[in-house]
Amino acid sequence: MKKQWYDYLWILSLTYLILGFFNIMFAWLGLICFFVPLLISLIKGTKGYCNRYCGRGQLFGLLGGTFGLSRKTDIPKWMKSKWFRYGFLIFFFTMFFLMLWNTYLVFSEARDLKEVVTLLWTFKVPWHWAYHGTLFHPGAAQFAFGFYSIMLTSTVLGLITIVIV
């Protein structure tokens, strides 16, 4: 079967993670991966993005399938349950809104910029090498650190899931 252009979107996901490692301001590009699925879902009423265009899903497919990192067992029933899916969604949105709140605090100058990436919402990893100052307000950098934290955490969780399942 001939590959389509969208079969290579995994390269963009990998590039995004690498760019954020060197310059945190590239984290703003992750908003594309945040809003495009929402728009496709709202407009078409389908999971078309997830099924066809999700570069991170493609990356997980390559790592789990082609490179054999997955045990290839069935997904546990509790992970398919509505309470888990909606609970996970609520948890991620809570983390997103907390990230927005911290960004607001930096924009309002009530808090200083924290040059850390929080991995798995617990481990604060210093990320100072990835921020060199910009023409933008430090709040823009705070948003980038927070958003990159969310994207990196969800990627790590996906990788853990691949290895377990």
Disulfide bonds with the S-S distance in Angstrom:
none
